[in-house]
Amino acid sequence: MVWGPMIAWYLFLAGASAGAFLTAAFVEAKYPESVKMRVAGRIIAPIFIGVGLLMLMLDAEAGLHNPLRFFWLVSNPGSVMTLGVYFICIYMPVALVVALLEILKKRVPKWLTWIGIVFAFAVAAYTGFLLGVVKAVPLWNNAILPILFVVSALSAGLAATSLVG
């Protein structure tokens, strides 16, 4: 299987989305007066992950020709890719609800923010785990890769949030 540029963009946007969500959560807790940054991060998060998932679906067109591939993917809990699907299936609706509450100027419950934080970290790290199982590239096959992807996601999300905020 060869991953093209759209998969790379999806991975970047998913990480930046997670980083933006985490930035917004940090800003809300540490700097509550910085409303623009919080709002920017909360709105960027579902947009980035949504655009990334659209790119993923367009690139993985084999799933359009053979829909059972998706069923087999989600029914294999031992696969790192399957775990990523599970993480995104929880993270995406949480990020969307948080953004919608922010747009409607409603208070976001702390428990929802914490669920978003946990799954944002999971989305940010899973790509590192996914690439880490590739034995053909020894540089990728190490324990530091998920941490590197989390740091990269945080920096991309913080940059996007700062730019928009």
Buried (B, 14 or more C-beta within 10 A) or exposed (E): EEEEEBBEBBBBBBBBBBBBBBBBBBBBEEEEEBEEBBBBBBBBBBBBBBBBBEBBBEBBEEBEEEEEEBEEBEEEEEBBBBBBBBBBEBBBBBBBBBBBBBEEEEEBEEEEBEBBBBBBBBBBBBBBBBBBEEEEEEEBEEEEBBEBBBBBBBBBBBBBBEEBB
